[in-house]
C-alpha cells in the first residue's frame, strides 16, 4: 500500500452548518504586506466534510486536504479542538 503525500491542514471556526454533512469553516491568517511591511488579516472560507454532523457554529476545528468530495468540497474535518460556548 502506498502512502499519501503531505496534505495541508488548517485551523478555523465554523460559521455555518446548515447543509447536510457539510460545514463552512472560516480560516484567518496574518500576512505581511510586501510594500508597507504591515500585518494584514486575511480570511478564507472552506467547505469541509462532516459526515456525522457533530460540528456546531462557533466550534474551532482542524481540517485536512482531501480528494474532491463534491463541486466545492475538498476538505475534511479531522478533529474538533474546542466546542462553542452556547448559552440559552
N, C-alpha and C positions, 0 to 999 in steps of 0.2 A: 504494500500500500504506500502510495506517495504522500509526502507531507505537503500541506499548503504553504504558500509563501507568507511573508509577514503581511498581516492585514491591519489597516488603520483602526484605532479605537478613539472615540471621542466621549466627552462627558458633557451632559447638558440637562436641561429642565424640561419636563413635559408641559406643553401648552395646550394640547388638545388630545382627547381620547374618544371622540365621537364616532370614529369609524370602527368597523369590526376587525379585530386582530391587527390594528394599526394605530400608532400614536405619532404625534408630531413633536419632535424634540428640538428645542432652541439651544444652540451652542454659541457661546460668546467667547471671543478671543481678544487679546490685546496685541496689536501690531504697531510697529514704529513707522511713522511717516518718513519717506525717504528724504524729502527736501527739508521739512521743518523739524525733524527729529523729535516729534511729539507722539505720545502713545494715543492710538485711536482704538475704540472699541468696535469690533466688527461682529455682526450676528449672522448666523445661517440657520435655516430650518431644514431638518431632515425627517423624512417619513421612515419609521422603523417598525419592524415586525414584532408584534407582541401576541404570540399565539394563545396564551392563557388569559389574556385581558386583565392582568394583575395591576398594571400601572394606572395611577390616578394623576389628575392635574396637579402640578407642583412637585411631583417626585423628582429627585435627582437620580439620573440613570447613566450607565455606561453602555455605549452602542459600538458595534463592530461591523466592519465591511462584510458584505456577503454577495452571493450571486444575485442577479435581478429576480425579485420575487413578484413584482408587478411593474406597471409602467413607470412609476416614480419611486418605488420602494427598493432600496439597495442596502439597507442596514438592518441589523437585528439587535434587540435588547439582550445583553448578556448578564446584567445584574442591576438591581435597584440599590443604589448607595444610601439614599435617605428618603424616608417617606415624608409626605407633606403633612404639615400640622393643620388638621381640619377641626375647626370649632363650629359648634352648632348644636 
